[in-house]
Amino acid sequence: MARLQAQANWEYIPTHKRIRSIIKSYLSFPEAGTTCLDPCCGPGDALIEICPNQHLFGLEVHTGRALEAKTKNFINVLVGPFENCVISNRVFGFIHLNPPYDWVAGGEEKYEELFLYRATNYLGPRGVLEYLVPTGLFQASKAVGIRVYKFLLENYRDIQIFKYPQPEYSEFKQIVIFGVKKPSEPVTASLEWLEKQIARIITGDIPELSLQESPIYEIPLFNPGWVKTFRINYYDAELAAVDSQTLNLLQSESKPVLKDKLIAPSYLDKALLALLAVGGYIDGRMPGHILLGRYENREESNTETDTDSGDEIHSTRKVSSTVFYAMCKNPGEDGSRVVEIR
Ligand SMILES: C[S@@+](CC[C@H](N)C(=O)[O-])C[C@H]1O[C@@H](n2cnc3c(N)ncnc32)[C@H](O)[C@@H]1O
């Protein structure tokens, strides 16, 4: 029953408020601020409280929670599944990872591990991971437990594993794992040794998370406030309706037969435009969208004087560019919502 309830709410089990400040006490952040990510940020409060005054990035699949996070102190919050995101590798100084606790459809893998593998790509060298999971992850199956434990050893150093303090531990059986990202290296530990370590986690034979007087993990400075690629390939109808606010306009101007079939247009970034162009969609139709564009080919001529001979040298080169016309949120200076993108 508890699992069904959690699934209905997209596995929303927020990091407890008291635990957030204890986690924070383990961390020291650079004064200038560094890039921090929560790949399933809920309404955003956990990351905000763990990383005060840092440059925060989030993702969240639940539209309501994501829209709430967007109103807070984040540089960017993407709406949709973490699995669909496109993010530059090795750009974050810190990642708070309290993932959904469930099996991926098919029952082979758990979301906790998928999120761990993916998030690790985005953590920069010496970046700090804080991974908050239930002990049940290591009991889910022997294979899952060993995969996760080995992955941590292969990709992180200075790993410390703590159980929640009481009374939260008895109720929620959660643990917090810290680690510092290192270049990936194979681990040759025996199966017996790995099983012993995992048994210690399952039985709670590990130290308790406690408020630190001075921080243990120093978080490195990364591209403060700037991440080159941070986007998602996902259409969220609710978000598109809030963002574009053009659905009513489209409906009022469309043929009656199409009215109920229209969906709110969502923003297209340059990468998506390029994909559409490559897919031949320019001047074609996608469900609910029309993207107009054209290819321009022109010749550029240039004349230079040879400094030795004084002769004039004429050259021409062919220049091609693609021009798109797309609908945008706010009207431009000329009052039009159609923007030209070159
Ligand atoms: C355990 S809660 C953690 C919330 C927040 N990070 C915190 O620490 O309080 C997991 C969150 O993941 C979100 N979620 C579930 N599946 C997701 C997915 N595939 N991609 C992104 N977020 C997801 C849920 O909606 C939920 O808000």
The ligand as an SDF file (V2000), in Angstrom:
LIG
                    3D

 27 29  0  0  0  0  0  0  0  0999 V2000
   12.6340   11.0950   -2.8880 C   0  0  0  0  0  0  0  0  0  0  0  0
   11.9180   12.5340   -3.6030 S   0  0  0  0  0  0  0  0  0  0  0  0
   13.2300   13.7080   -3.3580 C   0  0  0  0  0  0  0  0  0  0  0  0
   12.8190   15.1370   -3.4450 C   0  0  0  0  0  0  0  0  0  0  0  0
   13.9560   16.1440   -3.1520 C   0  0  0  0  0  0  0  0  0  0  0  0
   15.1010   15.8920   -3.9750 N   0  0  0  0  0  0  0  0  0  0  0  0
   14.3970   16.0580   -1.6990 C   0  0  0  0  0  0  0  0  0  0  0  0
   15.4970   15.6200   -1.4460 O   0  0  0  0  0  0  0  0  0  0  0  0
   13.5900   16.4420   -0.8460 O   0  0  0  0  0  0  0  0  0  0  0  0
   12.0620   12.0740   -5.3200 C   0  0  0  0  0  0  0  0  0  0  0  0
   11.5380   13.0870   -6.3180 C   0  0  0  0  0  0  0  0  0  0  0  0
   11.8270   12.5540   -7.6070 O   0  0  0  0  0  0  0  0  0  0  0  0
   10.8070   12.9030   -8.5080 C   0  0  0  0  0  0  0  0  0  0  0  0
   10.9070   11.9620   -9.6210 N   0  0  0  0  0  0  0  0  0  0  0  0
   10.4010   10.7010   -9.7350 C   0  0  0  0  0  0  0  0  0  0  0  0
   10.7660   10.1470  -10.9000 N   0  0  0  0  0  0  0  0  0  0  0  0
   11.5270   11.0790  -11.5400 C   0  0  0  0  0  0  0  0  0  0  0  0
   12.2040   11.1070  -12.7840 C   0  0  0  0  0  0  0  0  0  0  0  0
   12.1770   10.0590  -13.6020 N   0  0  0  0  0  0  0  0  0  0  0  0
   12.8910   12.2210  -13.1280 N   0  0  0  0  0  0  0  0  0  0  0  0
   12.9300   13.3060  -12.3050 C   0  0  0  0  0  0  0  0  0  0  0  0
   12.2990   13.3350  -11.1230 N   0  0  0  0  0  0  0  0  0  0  0  0
   11.6290   12.2420  -10.7300 C   0  0  0  0  0  0  0  0  0  0  0  0
    9.5480   12.7920   -7.6780 C   0  0  0  0  0  0  0  0  0  0  0  0
    8.4720   13.5250   -8.2180 O   0  0  0  0  0  0  0  0  0  0  0  0
   10.0220   13.3310   -6.3300 C   0  0  0  0  0  0  0  0  0  0  0  0
    9.7620   14.7160   -6.2420 O   0  0  0  0  0  0  0  0  0  0  0  0
  1  2  1  0
  2  3  1  0
  2 10  1  0
  3  4  1  0
  4  5  1  0
  5  6  1  0
  5  7  1  0
  7  8  2  0
  7  9  1  0
 10 11  1  0
 11 12  1  0
 11 26  1  0
 12 13  1  0
 13 14  1  0
 13 24  1  0
 14 15  1  0
 14 23  1  0
 15 16  2  0
 16 17  1  0
 17 18  1  0
 17 23  2  0
 18 19  1  0
 18 20  2  0
 20 21  1  0
 21 22  2  0
 22 23  1  0
 24 25  1  0
 24 26  1  0
 26 27  1  0
M  CHG  2   2   1   9  -1
M  END
$$$$
